Amino acid sequence: MVKNGAVDVERVFIGGGCNRVVNNVSWGACGLISFGSQNAVSIFCPQTAKILTTLPGHKASVNCTHWLPSSKFAFKAAEWEKHYLLSGDAEGVIILWELSLAENKWRYVSQLLQSHKKGITCITAIVVSQTEALFASTSSDCVVNVWKTVLPSFGGECTITCLDSLSVSLKPLVTLSLAELPGSTTHLILAMGGLDNKIHLYCGEKTGQFVRACELKGHTDWIRSLDFSLPVNGETHSLLLVSSSQDKGIRIWKMALCDSAGNFDKKKAENSLAYYIKGPVFLAGSFSYQVSLESLLIGHEDWVYSVEWQPPLLMDNNSCYQPQSILSASMDKTMMIWQPERTTGIWVNIVTVGELSHSALGFYGGHWSSNGDSILAHGYGGAFHLWKNEIDNWKPQKVPSGHFAAVTDIAWGRCGEYLMSVSHDQTTRIFASWVNEANLKGDETWHEIARPQVHGHDINCLAIIQGKGNHRFVSGAEEKVARVFEAPLSFLKTLNHAASRLHDSSDDLQVDVQVLGANMSALGLSQKPIYVQASSETTDRSGSEGFDTLETIPDAVPSVLTEPPIEEQLAWHTLWPESHKLYGHGNELFSLCCDHQGKLVASSCKAQSASVAEIWLWEVGTWKAVGRLQSHSLTVTQMEFSHDDKYLLAVSRDRQLSLFSIDRTDGTDQISYQLLTRQEAHKRIVWACSWNPFGYQFATGSRDKTVKIWAVQKDQTVQQLVTLPTFKSSVTALSWIGLQRQNNDGVLAVGMENGLIELWSISLRKSEQDSSNFLVPNASLVIQFDPFMCHVSSVNRLAWRNLEKIDDSDGMQLASCGADHCVRIFKVHLV
């Protein structure tokens, strides 16, 4: 039996997509990238394409993240031992986090006291000195707050004070930018833009009040992004501001230092002819500044969501140089780099990169790395796109990927060689470990290697067909039909590249697999097969049919992947063909399971009456309905077959559990089934159930915060053995793995609504005194996972990896998925 504390848990993989909001991503001076993934702040490393950790703390969806210092101030942060991160959520809460670079440890510092009343829309910051930084935040409540942060030089706590609170406009502001005014060491300028199509400029000292300077008019739609350049390369008399808008245009504004403002008359200046020709003039301290439109950049064909100056570069002589280079990201699916021509000074687009995927809907933001050799975009599909400059050739790089909505179900491949997940983002994804051959250590990294289903409805449940033959799975979405998919040849060969060290998969490459891949249908529901012989006969349609429009669906080009794919390949070319539809349920599908022999699939749907809540049994292969099991009166939430497929266990919203006996007549296809018992299991909804792999015992978990262990007796009645101590939150997921068959020892993983996961040791020994072989249960808590490793929202499913055909010296692996859009894999070492 596993003793308490005798377990070590290690994070192996996190897969998750980016929240689909502007200003959600930030690239730090430390080289790490932050983004919001539902209520979590996720951190990923662009060099390894791995999500390193998620930070729990927010109670609402994370809208904004901003590094302190960001890549823009990397030249000032070379000696910093601690970096900071600001995150703002949809309820107006801002949290400050601290990263110790030496220890590589994250710490929750504080939540800002004076929060906004509505969702945060933008956070911007400026590093004033080694120990001082200022940042501004705005939200849908139309208020802008300016904060001062004192950073500890040696130990100590970081202190934050609110310098000012501004009500600028009656319409919400969505973008901010801060800068030090040229020629002045005491004054700052704050630019704000939003839904009133104007850029508002405010000036203030580093210690306090900001006053209105002027307004810049010109854009004809919402202002979406603003960014000041840094006057660090000897240019001390002017400052450049770049702005982008939903009017598809980008404008560059110049703020030039005028003469000393001793005799400056603001009213006279505003009425002068120069004000209308050159632009507005404003006063800050003892200086006046002239604002003029420097350039108008036209090139994007849709809303321009973000613009950003290339960060300053540190030269050999320790001086700084601000490159005249701007990165813009647009909903037209492109990012552009703009630079002035050397001869004329006219700003032109010199680089265009983009997403060719037909299913994409454009970019929400673009960001520079601190040295300017990489650019990152995040888009409508929650996906990242990274390009690196290799001798003036911008090449796409690997990035982490994952779902951008709640992940509802997961299942391991038959031999544990991959993990499949389904989500409310209407996709099914496959994650697998990939050994990097270039790495001498042979380190395995996990990547998304296929997207078998891209659907038109939210997907609720999944079952992988066990047994021999080709890889198949059944998925159930917010529709009355279950759909069966079969692996194409391109996937089988790709899996061979990724997982060849795990098992001999040559038997999977069957000669009779004639399907190479699949094409998306126009409505995004069915996926049609592409046959091997047909793929060589496809003609080039592009010349005769012109450009693809929304009405025409381009053909997929399935290919064997020899390295982890990028988003463009995943979104279109890794689909599996749909082989069957299973009709019968009266409502949307809710749960699915397959037996261990790969002979039967059970399905259930959302229900509010006994007739609709019946469980359907389907025969694998013929896909005929061979049984309709009636027991429950409300939705059956989870089902599972016992280890020998003799019993089917079901739990439901009606707080009951049901046990069915399933008999297969030898030599025939006849299936007989019988309801053995139905009894009240818990006081609230029963969300989860899991069988002991070594016996006829099972666990159930419920909203009443309890987990109960039950046993099937010889007379086929169910008896409760033990109730585990009450948990702190609703129990939403369970998974039982066996350790020692002769002692009937196992570990039960328990997932909760608050996102936390616990492991419990379960030992079921036969009583030595009692001749009736009564089981004496022994249950003890082994470990509570660190909250920084866990989900931040409800755990929807847990699944132990099947390691029978894999070298298990690495320990056991547990997969989990949750409402925080994340799929996680943990390695559990029994010490």
MOMOBEL-V651320 format. One record per backbone hydrogen bond with DSSP energy under -0.5 kcal/mol. NH is the residue of the N-H (numbers start at 0). CO is the residue of the C=O. E is the energy in kcal/mol with one decimal. If there is no record, write none. Layout:
nh:NH co:CO e:E
nh:NH co:CO e:E
//
This chain:
nh:4 co:781 e:-1.6
nh:5 co:2 e:-2.0
nh:7 co:828 e:-2.6
nh:9 co:826 e:-2.7
nh:11 co:824 e:-2.6
nh:12 co:824 e:-1.7
nh:14 co:822 e:-3.0
nh:15 co:400 e:-0.6
nh:16 co:402 e:-2.9
nh:17 co:381 e:-2.5
nh:18 co:35 e:-3.1
nh:20 co:18 e:-2.0
nh:23 co:20 e:-0.9
nh:25 co:33 e:-2.0
nh:27 co:25 e:-0.6
nh:27 co:31 e:-2.9
nh:28 co:68 e:-2.2
nh:30 co:27 e:-1.6
nh:32 co:43 e:-2.6
nh:33 co:25 e:-2.8
nh:34 co:41 e:-2.1
nh:36 co:39 e:-2.8
nh:39 co:36 e:-2.0
nh:40 co:54 e:-1.5
nh:41 co:34 e:-3.3
nh:41 co:39 e:-0.6
nh:42 co:52 e:-2.3
nh:43 co:32 e:-3.0
nh:44 co:49 e:-2.5
nh:45 co:30 e:-0.6
nh:45 co:43 e:-0.6
nh:48 co:44 e:-1.5
nh:49 co:44 e:-1.1
nh:50 co:13 e:-0.6
nh:51 co:42 e:-2.4
nh:51 co:49 e:-0.7
nh:52 co:42 e:-1.1
nh:53 co:787 e:-0.9
nh:54 co:40 e:-3.0
nh:55 co:53 e:-0.6
nh:57 co:38 e:-0.7
nh:61 co:37 e:-3.0
nh:62 co:60 e:-0.5
nh:62 co:87 e:-2.0
nh:63 co:87 e:-2.1
nh:64 co:22 e:-1.2
nh:65 co:85 e:-2.6
nh:67 co:83 e:-3.3
nh:70 co:26 e:-2.5
nh:72 co:69 e:-1.7
nh:73 co:70 e:-1.3
nh:75 co:72 e:-1.4
nh:76 co:72 e:-0.6
nh:76 co:73 e:-0.9
nh:79 co:76 e:-1.1
nh:82 co:98 e:-2.4
nh:83 co:67 e:-2.5
nh:84 co:96 e:-2.1
nh:85 co:65 e:-3.0
nh:86 co:94 e:-2.1
nh:87 co:63 e:-2.4
nh:88 co:92 e:-2.1
nh:89 co:60 e:-2.0
nh:91 co:88 e:-1.6
nh:94 co:86 e:-2.6
nh:95 co:109 e:-2.9
nh:96 co:84 e:-2.8
nh:97 co:106 e:-2.7
nh:98 co:82 e:-3.3
nh:99 co:97 e:-0.5
nh:99 co:104 e:-2.6
nh:100 co:80 e:-2.3
nh:100 co:98 e:-0.7
nh:101 co:80 e:-0.5
nh:103 co:99 e:-1.7
nh:104 co:99 e:-1.1
nh:106 co:97 e:-2.1
nh:108 co:95 e:-2.2
nh:108 co:106 e:-0.6
nh:109 co:95 e:-1.3
nh:111 co:93 e:-2.7
nh:114 co:112 e:-1.7
nh:115 co:91 e:-1.9
nh:119 co:88 e:-2.3
nh:120 co:137 e:-2.6
nh:121 co:137 e:-1.5
nh:123 co:135 e:-2.3
nh:125 co:133 e:-3.0
nh:127 co:125 e:-0.7
nh:127 co:131 e:-1.5
nh:128 co:131 e:-2.2
nh:131 co:128 e:-0.6
nh:132 co:148 e:-2.3
nh:133 co:125 e:-2.5
nh:134 co:146 e:-2.1
nh:135 co:123 e:-2.6
nh:136 co:144 e:-2.5
nh:137 co:121 e:-2.0
nh:138 co:142 e:-1.0
nh:139 co:118 e:-2.1
nh:141 co:138 e:-1.6
nh:143 co:165 e:-3.0
nh:144 co:136 e:-2.6
nh:145 co:163 e:-2.8
nh:146 co:134 e:-3.6
nh:147 co:160 e:-3.1
nh:148 co:132 e:-3.4
nh:149 co:147 e:-0.5
nh:149 co:158 e:-2.7
nh:150 co:130 e:-2.5
nh:150 co:148 e:-0.7
nh:158 co:149 e:-1.8
nh:160 co:147 e:-2.4
nh:162 co:145 e:-2.4
nh:162 co:160 e:-0.6
nh:163 co:145 e:-1.5
nh:165 co:143 e:-3.6
nh:167 co:141 e:-0.8
nh:167 co:165 e:-0.7
nh:168 co:141 e:-0.6
nh:172 co:138 e:-0.7
nh:173 co:192 e:-2.3
nh:174 co:192 e:-1.9
nh:176 co:190 e:-1.8
nh:178 co:188 e:-1.7
nh:180 co:186 e:-2.0
nh:183 co:180 e:-1.6
nh:187 co:203 e:-3.5
nh:188 co:178 e:-2.9
nh:189 co:201 e:-3.2
nh:190 co:176 e:-2.9
nh:191 co:199 e:-2.3
nh:192 co:174 e:-2.3
nh:193 co:197 e:-0.7
nh:194 co:171 e:-2.2
nh:196 co:193 e:-1.0
nh:198 co:215 e:-2.2
nh:199 co:191 e:-2.8
nh:199 co:197 e:-0.6
nh:200 co:198 e:-0.5
nh:200 co:213 e:-2.8
nh:201 co:189 e:-2.4
nh:202 co:210 e:-2.8
nh:203 co:187 e:-1.9
nh:204 co:208 e:-0.8
nh:205 co:185 e:-1.7
nh:207 co:204 e:-1.0
nh:210 co:202 e:-3.5
nh:212 co:200 e:-3.1
nh:213 co:200 e:-1.3
nh:215 co:198 e:-2.8
nh:216 co:214 e:-0.6
nh:217 co:218 e:-0.6
nh:222 co:193 e:-2.4
nh:223 co:221 e:-0.5
nh:223 co:243 e:-2.3
nh:224 co:243 e:-1.4
nh:226 co:241 e:-1.9
nh:228 co:239 e:-2.7
nh:230 co:228 e:-0.6
nh:231 co:229 e:-2.3
nh:233 co:231 e:-0.7
nh:235 co:233 e:-1.3
nh:238 co:254 e:-1.6
nh:240 co:252 e:-2.8
nh:241 co:226 e:-2.5
nh:242 co:250 e:-2.7
nh:243 co:224 e:-2.2
nh:244 co:248 e:-1.3
nh:245 co:221 e:-2.3
nh:247 co:244 e:-1.1
nh:249 co:296 e:-1.8
nh:250 co:242 e:-2.5
nh:251 co:294 e:-2.8
nh:252 co:240 e:-3.4
nh:252 co:250 e:-0.5
nh:253 co:291 e:-3.3
nh:254 co:238 e:-3.2
nh:255 co:253 e:-0.7
nh:255 co:289 e:-2.9
nh:256 co:236 e:-3.4
nh:257 co:287 e:-3.2
nh:260 co:285 e:-2.3
nh:262 co:259 e:-0.5
nh:263 co:260 e:-1.0
nh:265 co:263 e:-0.6
nh:268 co:264 e:-2.3
nh:269 co:265 e:-2.3
nh:270 co:266 e:-1.2
nh:271 co:268 e:-0.9
nh:275 co:271 e:-0.8
nh:275 co:272 e:-0.6
nh:276 co:272 e:-1.8
nh:277 co:273 e:-2.8
nh:278 co:273 e:-1.2
nh:281 co:288 e:-2.3
nh:283 co:286 e:-3.0
nh:286 co:283 e:-1.8
nh:287 co:258 e:-0.8
nh:288 co:281 e:-2.9
nh:289 co:255 e:-2.7
nh:290 co:279 e:-3.3
nh:291 co:253 e:-2.4
nh:293 co:251 e:-2.6
nh:293 co:291 e:-0.7
nh:294 co:251 e:-1.7
nh:296 co:249 e:-3.6
nh:297 co:295 e:-0.6
nh:298 co:247 e:-0.5
nh:299 co:247 e:-0.5
nh:303 co:244 e:-2.0
nh:304 co:302 e:-0.8
nh:304 co:328 e:-1.2
nh:305 co:328 e:-1.7
nh:307 co:326 e:-1.9
nh:309 co:324 e:-2.6
nh:311 co:71 e:-0.6
nh:312 co:320 e:-3.2
nh:314 co:312 e:-0.6
nh:314 co:318 e:-3.5
nh:317 co:314 e:-1.6
nh:320 co:312 e:-2.3
nh:322 co:320 e:-0.8
nh:324 co:322 e:-1.8
nh:325 co:337 e:-2.3
nh:326 co:307 e:-2.8
nh:327 co:335 e:-2.7
nh:328 co:305 e:-2.3
nh:329 co:333 e:-2.0
nh:330 co:302 e:-2.6
nh:332 co:329 e:-0.9
nh:334 co:352 e:-3.3
nh:335 co:327 e:-2.2
nh:336 co:350 e:-2.3
nh:337 co:325 e:-3.0
nh:337 co:335 e:-0.5
nh:338 co:347 e:-2.4
nh:339 co:323 e:-0.5
nh:340 co:345 e:-2.5
nh:344 co:340 e:-1.5
nh:347 co:338 e:-2.7
nh:349 co:336 e:-2.7
nh:349 co:347 e:-0.6
nh:350 co:336 e:-1.3
nh:352 co:334 e:-2.7
nh:354 co:332 e:-2.1
nh:355 co:353 e:-0.5
nh:359 co:356 e:-1.0
nh:362 co:329 e:-2.4
nh:363 co:377 e:-3.1
nh:364 co:377 e:-1.2
nh:366 co:375 e:-2.4
nh:368 co:373 e:-2.0
nh:371 co:368 e:-1.3
nh:374 co:386 e:-2.4
nh:375 co:366 e:-2.6
nh:376 co:384 e:-2.7
nh:377 co:364 e:-1.7
nh:378 co:382 e:-2.0
nh:379 co:361 e:-2.0
nh:381 co:378 e:-1.6
nh:384 co:376 e:-2.3
nh:385 co:396 e:-0.6
nh:386 co:374 e:-2.6
nh:387 co:394 e:-2.6
nh:388 co:372 e:-3.2
nh:389 co:387 e:-0.7
nh:389 co:392 e:-2.5
nh:390 co:388 e:-0.6
nh:394 co:387 e:-2.8
nh:394 co:392 e:-0.8
nh:396 co:385 e:-3.1
nh:406 co:817 e:-2.4
nh:407 co:405 e:-0.6
nh:407 co:421 e:-1.6
nh:408 co:421 e:-1.3
nh:410 co:419 e:-2.2
nh:412 co:417 e:-3.1
nh:415 co:412 e:-1.8
nh:418 co:430 e:-2.9
nh:419 co:410 e:-3.0
nh:420 co:428 e:-2.5
nh:421 co:408 e:-2.3
nh:422 co:426 e:-1.3
nh:423 co:405 e:-2.7
nh:425 co:422 e:-1.3
nh:427 co:452 e:-2.5
nh:428 co:420 e:-2.5
nh:429 co:449 e:-2.7
nh:430 co:418 e:-3.0
nh:431 co:446 e:-2.6
nh:433 co:444 e:-3.1
nh:434 co:497 e:-0.6
nh:435 co:442 e:-1.6
nh:436 co:434 e:-0.8
nh:438 co:435 e:-1.1
nh:439 co:437 e:-0.6
nh:441 co:438 e:-1.4
nh:444 co:433 e:-1.9
nh:446 co:431 e:-2.5
nh:448 co:429 e:-2.6
nh:448 co:446 e:-0.6
nh:449 co:429 e:-1.3
nh:452 co:427 e:-1.0
nh:454 co:425 e:-3.5
nh:454 co:452 e:-0.5
nh:458 co:422 e:-2.0
nh:459 co:475 e:-2.5
nh:460 co:475 e:-2.0
nh:462 co:473 e:-2.2
nh:464 co:471 e:-2.3
nh:465 co:594 e:-0.5
nh:472 co:484 e:-1.8
nh:473 co:462 e:-2.8
nh:474 co:482 e:-2.3
nh:475 co:460 e:-2.0
nh:476 co:480 e:-0.7
nh:477 co:457 e:-2.0
nh:478 co:476 e:-2.7
nh:481 co:581 e:-1.9
nh:482 co:474 e:-2.4
nh:483 co:579 e:-2.8
nh:484 co:472 e:-2.9
nh:485 co:576 e:-1.8
nh:486 co:470 e:-2.8
nh:488 co:514 e:-3.3
nh:489 co:515 e:-1.3
nh:491 co:487 e:-1.8
nh:492 co:488 e:-2.1
nh:493 co:489 e:-1.9
nh:494 co:490 e:-3.0
nh:495 co:491 e:-1.3
nh:496 co:492 e:-1.4
nh:497 co:493 e:-2.2
nh:498 co:494 e:-3.2
nh:499 co:495 e:-0.7
nh:501 co:498 e:-1.5
nh:502 co:498 e:-1.3
nh:504 co:502 e:-1.2
nh:506 co:503 e:-0.5
nh:507 co:504 e:-1.3
nh:508 co:504 e:-0.8
nh:508 co:505 e:-0.7
nh:509 co:507 e:-2.6
nh:512 co:509 e:-1.6
nh:513 co:511 e:-1.2
nh:515 co:513 e:-0.6
nh:515 co:529 e:-2.7
nh:516 co:529 e:-1.4
nh:518 co:527 e:-3.2
nh:520 co:525 e:-1.3
nh:523 co:520 e:-1.1
nh:527 co:518 e:-1.8
nh:527 co:525 e:-0.5
nh:529 co:516 e:-2.3
nh:530 co:528 e:-0.5
nh:531 co:513 e:-2.9
nh:534 co:530 e:-2.1
nh:535 co:531 e:-0.7
nh:536 co:533 e:-1.3
nh:537 co:533 e:-0.6
nh:537 co:534 e:-0.6
nh:540 co:538 e:-0.8
nh:544 co:540 e:-2.5
nh:545 co:541 e:-1.0
nh:551 co:548 e:-0.7
nh:553 co:551 e:-0.6
nh:568 co:565 e:-0.7
nh:569 co:565 e:-2.1
nh:570 co:566 e:-2.8
nh:571 co:567 e:-0.7
nh:571 co:568 e:-0.5
nh:572 co:568 e:-2.3
nh:573 co:569 e:-0.6
nh:575 co:451 e:-2.5
nh:576 co:485 e:-0.7
nh:577 co:526 e:-2.3
nh:578 co:483 e:-2.8
nh:579 co:483 e:-1.1
nh:581 co:481 e:-3.4
nh:582 co:580 e:-0.7
nh:584 co:479 e:-0.6
nh:588 co:476 e:-1.1
nh:588 co:478 e:-1.9
nh:589 co:603 e:-2.9
nh:590 co:603 e:-1.4
nh:592 co:601 e:-2.0
nh:594 co:599 e:-2.1
nh:597 co:594 e:-0.8
nh:600 co:617 e:-2.2
nh:601 co:592 e:-2.9
nh:602 co:615 e:-2.2
nh:603 co:590 e:-2.2
nh:605 co:587 e:-2.8
nh:612 co:608 e:-1.8
nh:614 co:628 e:-2.9
nh:615 co:602 e:-2.3
nh:616 co:626 e:-3.0
nh:617 co:600 e:-2.8
nh:618 co:623 e:-2.5
nh:619 co:598 e:-2.7
nh:619 co:617 e:-0.6
nh:621 co:619 e:-0.7
nh:622 co:618 e:-2.5
nh:625 co:616 e:-2.6
nh:625 co:623 e:-0.6
nh:626 co:616 e:-1.1
nh:628 co:614 e:-3.6
nh:629 co:627 e:-0.6
nh:634 co:606 e:-1.3
nh:635 co:604 e:-0.6
nh:636 co:634 e:-0.7
nh:636 co:650 e:-1.5
nh:637 co:650 e:-1.3
nh:639 co:648 e:-2.1
nh:641 co:646 e:-2.3
nh:644 co:641 e:-2.0
nh:647 co:659 e:-2.4
nh:648 co:639 e:-2.9
nh:649 co:657 e:-2.4
nh:650 co:637 e:-2.3
nh:651 co:655 e:-1.5
nh:652 co:634 e:-2.7
nh:654 co:651 e:-1.3
nh:656 co:678 e:-2.5
nh:657 co:649 e:-2.9
nh:658 co:676 e:-2.3
nh:659 co:647 e:-2.6
nh:660 co:673 e:-2.7
nh:661 co:645 e:-2.8
nh:662 co:660 e:-0.5
nh:662 co:671 e:-3.3
nh:664 co:662 e:-0.5
nh:664 co:669 e:-1.9
nh:667 co:664 e:-1.7
nh:671 co:662 e:-3.0
nh:673 co:660 e:-1.7
nh:675 co:658 e:-2.9
nh:675 co:673 e:-0.7
nh:676 co:658 e:-1.4
nh:678 co:656 e:-2.0
nh:680 co:654 e:-2.6
nh:681 co:654 e:-1.5
nh:685 co:651 e:-1.7
nh:686 co:684 e:-0.7
nh:686 co:700 e:-1.5
nh:687 co:700 e:-1.8
nh:689 co:698 e:-2.0
nh:691 co:696 e:-3.4
nh:694 co:691 e:-1.2
nh:697 co:709 e:-2.0
nh:698 co:689 e:-2.8
nh:699 co:707 e:-2.1
nh:700 co:687 e:-2.3
nh:701 co:705 e:-1.6
nh:702 co:684 e:-2.7
nh:704 co:701 e:-1.3
nh:707 co:699 e:-2.2
nh:708 co:721 e:-3.1
nh:709 co:697 e:-3.2
nh:710 co:718 e:-2.5
nh:711 co:695 e:-2.7
nh:712 co:710 e:-0.6
nh:712 co:716 e:-3.4
nh:715 co:712 e:-1.9
nh:718 co:710 e:-2.7
nh:720 co:708 e:-3.1
nh:721 co:708 e:-1.4
nh:723 co:706 e:-2.8
nh:726 co:704 e:-3.1
nh:730 co:701 e:-2.5
nh:731 co:729 e:-0.6
nh:731 co:750 e:-2.3
nh:732 co:750 e:-1.7
nh:734 co:748 e:-1.6
nh:736 co:746 e:-2.6
nh:738 co:744 e:-2.9
nh:739 co:744 e:-1.0
nh:743 co:739 e:-0.9
nh:744 co:739 e:-1.9
nh:745 co:761 e:-2.2
nh:746 co:736 e:-2.5
nh:747 co:759 e:-3.3
nh:748 co:734 e:-3.3
nh:748 co:746 e:-0.6
nh:749 co:757 e:-3.0
nh:750 co:732 e:-2.9
nh:751 co:755 e:-2.0
nh:752 co:729 e:-2.4
nh:754 co:751 e:-1.6
nh:757 co:749 e:-2.4
nh:758 co:782 e:-2.6
nh:759 co:747 e:-2.6
nh:760 co:779 e:-3.1
nh:761 co:745 e:-2.8
nh:761 co:759 e:-0.5
nh:762 co:777 e:-2.6
nh:763 co:743 e:-1.4
nh:764 co:762 e:-0.5
nh:764 co:775 e:-1.5
nh:766 co:773 e:-2.5
nh:770 co:768 e:-0.5
nh:772 co:769 e:-1.1
nh:775 co:764 e:-3.9
nh:776 co:774 e:-0.8
nh:777 co:762 e:-2.3
nh:779 co:760 e:-1.9
nh:781 co:758 e:-3.0
nh:782 co:758 e:-1.4
nh:784 co:756 e:-2.5
nh:784 co:782 e:-0.5
nh:788 co:785 e:-2.6
nh:789 co:785 e:-1.0
nh:790 co:754 e:-1.6
nh:794 co:751 e:-2.0
nh:795 co:793 e:-0.6
nh:795 co:816 e:-2.2
nh:796 co:816 e:-1.4
nh:798 co:814 e:-2.4
nh:800 co:812 e:-2.9
nh:802 co:800 e:-0.9
nh:805 co:802 e:-1.2
nh:809 co:806 e:-0.6
nh:810 co:807 e:-1.6
nh:811 co:827 e:-2.0
nh:813 co:825 e:-2.4
nh:814 co:798 e:-2.9
nh:815 co:823 e:-2.6
nh:816 co:796 e:-1.9
nh:817 co:821 e:-1.5
nh:818 co:793 e:-2.5
nh:820 co:817 e:-0.9
nh:822 co:14 e:-2.5
nh:823 co:815 e:-2.9
nh:824 co:12 e:-2.2
nh:825 co:813 e:-3.0
nh:826 co:9 e:-3.1
nh:827 co:811 e:-3.5
nh:827 co:825 e:-0.5
nh:828 co:7 e:-3.3
nh:828 co:826 e:-0.6
nh:829 co:827 e:-0.5
nh:830 co:5 e:-2.4
nh:830 co:828 e:-0.8
//
